[in-house]
Amino acid sequence: MPDTIIQVENLGKLYRVGEIGTGTLSHDINRFWARLRGREDPFSKVGTINDRTKRAEKGEHVWALNDINFEVQQGEVLGIIGKNGAGKSTLLKLLSRVTSPTRGEVRIKGRVASLLEVGTGFHPEMTGRENIYMNGTIMGMRRREVRAKLDDIVDFAGVAKYLDTPAKRYSSGMTVRLGFAIAAFLEPEILIVDEVLAVGDAAFQKKAIGKMQEVSSEGGRTVLFVSHNMSAVQQLCTRALCIENGTLAQIGNVRPTIEYYLKGVNRNIGSREWNFESAPGNDKFKLLKIQVAQDGRSTNTVDINKNIQIKIEYDLSVSGKTVVNGINLYSSQGYCVFANCDWNQRHLNKGTYVRKVEIPAYTLAEGSYSVLFQTIILDPWDVAIHQKEILAFDAIEGQDTNSVRGLYKGPWPGVVRIKLNWSKEVLLSHVQED
């Protein structure tokens, strides 16, 4: 059974908005006296959370993190997600011992290597080579141990030409590549990586994510990974943690945690339902229900590697009419990905009907989408309903090695991601080696 390598109990970090100090000498003395006695800040507001939607007053105390509790097992890859300002970076700084908590406790077994921002742990006046040795020394490694890893670090980072150049002359991409290589190859028990990887190019992101998978699965090391790239979190992490306004909103399996996060970010509508009186339509047609479904359940976050259904339920108040249902799918940029109508409808009798249309797997690219739904009654032509953004959902890529993406983890262009059939290679000639 894996050992618990990180244990966080009742963790909290309090910050003061505005200038340092309370504004009066007596208050500063009271705060200092409380700190000496090990008591809580007398001027902190109990229950105040890190709510970014509200404007903080000057001098107000805000809990950047409050009452955080979780455990991480050895060899686990934990994804940490949340909105900007939710407290993710603060949590990583506490775990990395960059700053100390206001209250609570963090227990860590083993060495920690952190890549929290561009240039973390680098001295600008020292060369890349000197910074490698300095970081190894900080982590408690001997010079010969660092020397044994030097070639691997330089090769992975691709900075051999500039290894003896001062770090202040490195670009942000070079700095990130070297910083990640140092953190990954000096074999810490825990590797902490913030969104800083987004600075790197697509090729480096692919290498970095592959390396994190390698160190966790083969090396048994623990990785904490913060990213706004839900595809990377989905493919890399074994569990996920969502922080909301400085509190732990959800922790558990990756897919449900990502869905929880995306619901709060995009306010997607995966299902809508009306009673007969309020249902959209006209005197002939009433739309009673419409939903996005996958794996037999309604959802507002779908896996692009599986079939996606749009289900509708409607009431027809006349008989002998041809009913043409159709959908248009729009990307978050407003592009029409496709438009589709069923022009093969037969004459229907009045009654309540259920239909569904299926978007095949391996069709959509990752992103946010909205659905336009329309129904036309023929004989004569009558547009019963034409409603934009009646549904909205997010499409992410699940763990499917047979997908179009395969092992590539970088950004992928295109409005759709169709899986094409590639033939096997046919050998035309063979060159014999000496």
N, C-alpha and C positions, 0 to 999 in steps of 0.2 A: 504494500500500500504506500503511495507517495507520501513524503513528509511535507508538513506545512512549513513553507520557507518564508512566507510573509504573513504576519498577523497584525491586523489593525483594529484597535478597540477605542470606541468613543472619541475618535480623532476630530479635533476642531482647530481652526485657525482664525483668529480675530484680527482684523485690520481697522485702522482708523482713517476715515475719509478726510482729506485736507492736510493741513500742516501737522507736524509732529508736536505733541504736547496737548494738554487739555485747554490751554488758553489762560489758566490762572495758576499761580504758584501753589496755592493750597491744594488744588486738585492734583497737581503733579506730585506733591508730597504724599497725598493719600494713596495715589496709585503706586508709588515707590514702596510705601510701607506695606501695602497689600501684597506686593510681589515678594518682599522679603519674608513674609509670613506664609507664603505659598497659597495665598487666596486669590480668587478670581478678581479681575479688574472691576472696581466698584462703579465704573462709568460705562461698562458695556451694557447694551440693552438685551435682556434675556429674550430669546426667541427671534431676534432680528436675523433674517436670512439674506442671502446674496441675490436679491430680486433685481435683475437688470432693467426691468420695465419701470421701476420707480426711481426717481431722482433722489440721490442721497444728499442730505444736508451736511454742510461743513461741520466737521468735528464729530460726526456720527460714527459709531462703531458698527462694523458689518462683519458677520461671520462668512468669510470666503468659503469655509468648509465647516460643517457642523454635524456632529454625531455620526461619523462614518465608521462602519464596522464591516469587515470582510476578511477572508483568508485566501491565500494563493498557495497552491500545491507545487512541489518541485516538478519541473518539466512542463508546466502549464503556460499557455500563451493567453494572456488576459487582455482583451481589447477594452479601452476606456473611451467612451464616447459621450457627447453632450454638446450643447451650444457654446459658442464663444462666450467666455466669461462665467461659465458654469462652475469652474473650480478645478478643472482637469490638471492644468499646469501646476497649480498650488499643491494638489495631491502628489504629483510627481516630485516636486521640490521637497516635500516633507519626507517622502520615501527615500529620496536621494541624500537626505541630511543637509541639503542646501540651506534650509531654514528649519526652525524648531516649531513644534506645535504649541498652540496656546493651552490646549488640554488634550488628554488622551494619550495613547501610547502606540508606538510602532515597533514590532519585534521582527528583526530580519536575520536570517541565517546565511552567511556567506558574503562574498564581495559583490558590490554593486557598481555597474558601469552605466553612466547616464549620457544621453544625447538629448538635451532639453532645448537647445537653441543653437543657431549658427555660431561657431567659435567657442562652444562650451569647453572649458579646460585647456584652451590654447593660450599660449603667450605670444603676442603678435611679433615680438622682436626675436623670438627663437625660430629656428628652421623647423621644417616638417619633421626631420629626423630627431631633432632635440625634443620636440613636443611629444613624439612617440615614446621616447625613453622617460620623459617627465611623467606622462600619464601612467606608464607602467610602474614607476616608482611610487606614485600616489596610491596605486591599487595594491601595493605591497609585493610587487614582483622584483626579482633580482635582474640585474643587467643581462646576464646570459639567457634568462628566460625570455626577455623582450627581444634580444638579438635573434633567438630561434624563430620568432614570429615575424621578424621585420620584413622579410621578403614577401610573405603572404599578405601583410598589411599594405605594403606599397603596391603590389600587383593588383589587389582588389580595388584600391582607391584610384589607381591609374595616375599617380603623381610622381613617378620615378624621375621624370625630367626636372621636377621642381622640388625634389626632396630636401635639397640643401639651400633652398630659398626661404627667407623669413616668411612666417605665416601671414604677416600683414599684407603681403602682396598676393595672397591667394584670393581667388574669386569665392563667392559664397558656395558655389557648387563644389569646388575643390575642397573647401574647408569641411563641408558636410560629408563628402566621400571619405576623407581621411579620418574625420572624427568617428564616423560609423565603423570604419575598418578597425580602428584602435579599440573601440568598445566591443566589437564582435570577436576579434581574434585574440585579445588578451585574456579570454576565457573567464569572465566573471560568472559567478553563479546566477546573478540576476542582471538582465539587460533591460534598461528603461529607455524607450525611444518616443520622443514627442513628435508632433506634426512636422518637424524639421525636415523629414525625408521628402516632403513635397517640393523642396527647393531643388532636389536633384532631377536629372532628366529621366526619361522613360526607361532607358536601358539600366541606369543605376537603381531606380526603384525596383525593377525586376530582380536585379542581383541582391539588393538589400533584403527584400521580402523572402527570397529564396534562402538567403543565409540565416534569417531569423527562424525559418522553418527547420533548417538543418540543425541549428544549435539547440532547438527545443526537442526535436524528435530523436536526434542521434546523440546529442551531447547531454541531454537531460537537464538543460538549463532553463531557467524561467525567463519569460519575456513579458514586459508590460508595454503595450503598444497603444498610443493615442493617435487617432486619425479621424478626419472627416470623410475619408474615402470608405464608404460602407462596403464596397466590393472587396477592398483589401482586408478589412476587418472580418468579413464573412469568410474569406478564403484562408486567412492566416490564423485566426484566433480559435481557441477551444472553448472559451467562455467570454462573456462581455459584461461590462459594468457601465451603467448610465448614470451620470451625475446631472442633477437638475437644481439650479439655484443653490448650489453648495451642499446639497443633501444627496444621499444615495437613493435614487429613484427606483432602480431595478438592477438585479444581478442574476445571471443564470446563463442558459443556452444562448448562443449568438443570435440566431434568427429572431426569436421573440423579443430580445432586448433591442435589436435594430428596429423592429417594427414599432416598439413602444416609443423609441426616440423619434422616428420619422413621423409618427402621428402627431407629436407635439410640435415638430418643426413645420410641417406642411399643411396641417389640418385637412388631410385628404378625406374624401368621402367615398368609401368603398361600397356603400349600400344606402339606398333611399327608398322610403315606403310612404304611401299616402292612403287615406280612406277615400271612398268613392266621391264624396262631395268636394274634397280639396285636390283630387288628383289632376295633374295637367292633361290637357287634351281638348276635345270638343264634345258635341252631343252624340257623336258616333263612336268615339274612341277615348278611353281613359287609361292612362298608364298608372298602374297600381304599385308596381315595385320594379326596381332595377338595381343590379349589384354586380360587382366584380368578384369572381370566385376562382379558387384554385384548390386542388386537393379536396374538393367537396365542401369547402367552407368559404364564407364571405371574407374578404380581406381588402386592405388598401395598400398592401405591399406584396408584390408578386415576384416569383423567380422566373427570369427570362428563359431558363432552360426547361421550363415545363409549360404545358398548355394552359392558356388563360381563357376563362369563359366570361362573357357578358350575358347575364340572365335577365330576362324581362317577364313580367306578368302584367297582362292588360285585359280590359273588358271591352267587348265589341257589342254595341247596342243595336246594330242592324245586321241583316242577313243578305247573302248574295253579293257581298262586296269583296274586292281584292285588296288585301292589306299588305303594303310593302314597308317592312321595317329596315332601318339602316343606321349605321354608326360611322362617324368620322373620328379618327384618333389624332390628337394634336400633341406635339412635344411642348416642353416648358418654354421653348423659344417661340412658340406660336406656329411652327411648321405643321402642315397637315401630313402626317405620316402615311395614312391611307384613308380612303373612303370606300365603304362597302354597303350595298343594298341587296336584299333578296327579291329579285324581280320574278322569281318563279313561284310566287304564292298562288295558291288556288282560291277559289271563292269560298268564303267562310260563313258559317251561320253565327248568329249572335250567341255570346257566351263569354266565359273567362278562359284565357289561354296563357300558357307558359311556353316560352321559347328561349333558346340560348344560341349564341354565336361564339365560335371558338377561334382564338388567335393561336396559331400553332407555336409550339416550342421553337426556340432558336430563331425568333423573328425580330423581337425588339432589342434595342440597345438599352443600356442602363440609363435611368433618368426618371423624370416626372412626366406624367401624361394626364390629359383630360379627355373626356368622351363627349361628343355631340351625338344626341339621339334624335332621330326623326322618324315619323310614320306618315305615309301617304295613303289615302283611301282613293282607289280608282273607281271609275264609272259613276260620276265624273271625277276629275282630279281634285283632291281635297287634302291639303296639308293639315293633318290633325295635330301634329306636335313637331316642333323644331327647336330644341333646347340645347344651348351650348353649356359646357362644363357641368353637365348633369352628374357626372362622376369624375373623380380624380384619384390617381394611384401612383405609387412609386414602383419602379422596376429595378431590381437588384440581381446580381448574379450569385447563385448558390454554389455549393461545392460540387462541381461536375467536371471531372478531368476530360470528358468527351465534348465539352462545349467548344464554341469557336475560340474562346479566349485561351483554352488549354493551360499551359504553365506560365503564360505571359501575364504580368501583374500591372503593367503600366496603363496609361490612358489609351482609349480606343476610339478612333474617329467613326463618324457615320451616324445616320439617323436610325438605321436598322442594323441588325447583326444576324444576317441569314447564314445558316450553316450550309455551305456548298459541298457537293460530293467531289472529292479529289481522288483520282485513280492512283493505283500503286505505280511505283517507278518500274519502268521496263528497261532492262539492261540491254543496250545496243552493242556495246563492245566492252571488253575487259582487258585492262593493262596488267600484265604479269610483272610482279616485282622481282628484282634480281636476288 
